[in-house]
């Protein structure tokens, strides 16, 4: 692979995992909040705090450093799929505003807030 292609892949990996850095930090720093939110939704709510944050940090490092990046991306998917199903069930809401709110994931990055909207938000 050429140097230019390697640089492009590195930039892509960095931009991809940048979406999950704030989430990992939040899970580690706000362990109690995530455990409280997870009660009644998962069998062992304790894992919703710092263990998930550590999981995401490992996935981020794997992806950015290129050490088994395919495994890192699968780890991110293993986080996103149950999180979407258990904590953001937008398909259960009949009100369009509530559905739109649940489809949007709000991430706090530094002093600014960025709304990251999934591709499903364009579906009606």
N, C-alpha and C positions, 0 to 999 in steps of 0.2 A: 504494500500500500504506500502511496506517495506521502510526502510530508504534508502537503496541502490537504489531502483527504483525511489524514490523521488529525490535523488541526480542526477541520470541520466537524469530525465526529466528536472530538473533545468538547468543542463549544456546544454542540447539540446535547451531549450528556450533561454538561454543566447547567444549561438552561432547563433541561428536563427535571433534574433533581432540585433545582432552586425552588420549585413549587412545593417541595416537601420539607425543606429545611425548617421553616417556621412551624410546621405541624410537629416535627420531631422535637423541636425546642419546647413547644407548648405541652406536649405529652410528658416531657421530663420535668419541666418547671411547675406545672399545675396538676400534679399527680392526683391529688384529692378530688379536684373538680371532675376529672375524667372518670375516676372510679365511681363517683356519685352519679354521673350521667349514665354509666354503663350498668348500674344496678337494675336488675330485672330484665335486661336485654341480652346479657351473656352469662354463662354459668359461673365464671370466675372473673368478677369485675375488676379485681386487683390488676390484671394484666393490661387494662385499658390505659394505665398511667405510664410510668417510666419504662416498663418492659416494651410497650409498643414504640415509645420514643427511641429506645436502644435498637429495636428492630429496624426502624426507619434510618437511623444513623448508619447501621451496617449496610443497608441497601444503598444509601446515598454514597458511602465510601466505595462500595463495590462498583457502582455504576460510574462514578467520576474517575476513579483510579484505573478503571479498565481491568480490574481483577475479577474475572468471571462476571462481566457486566450483564450477561443474560440472566444470571442468578439474581443479581441486584434488581433488575427490572421485574422478575417474577416475584421477588419479595415485596416490591411496591404493589404489584397486582394482588398479592395475597393480603395486603393491608386494605387496598381500596375496595375490593369486591364485598367483603363482609361489612365494612364500614358503610358503604352505600346502602346495602340491603337492610342493615339493622338500625342505622342512625339517620339516614336521609331518605325515607320511603316516600318520595314525592308522589308516587302513583296512588297513594291512599287518600290524598286530599282532593275534595271536589272543588274547593275554592281555588280559582286560578292564581290569585296572589300568593296563597300559601304554597301552592305547587311550585311556583316560580322561585319563591324564597328557599324552599328545600332543595331545588335543583342547583342553586348557587352555593358555592363553597367560599366563605369569606376567610381570607388569610391575612393576617397582620404581619407585614414585613417592615421592620424598622419603624420610622415615624409615620409612614403612609399606609393606607389600606388599599388592597387591590382585590377586586371581585373577579374570581376565576370561574367562568361559567362553562360547564361541560357542553359537549355537542348535543346532548339530549335536550337542552333547553330550547333549541329551535324546533323541536317536534311538538306538535299539538295533539 
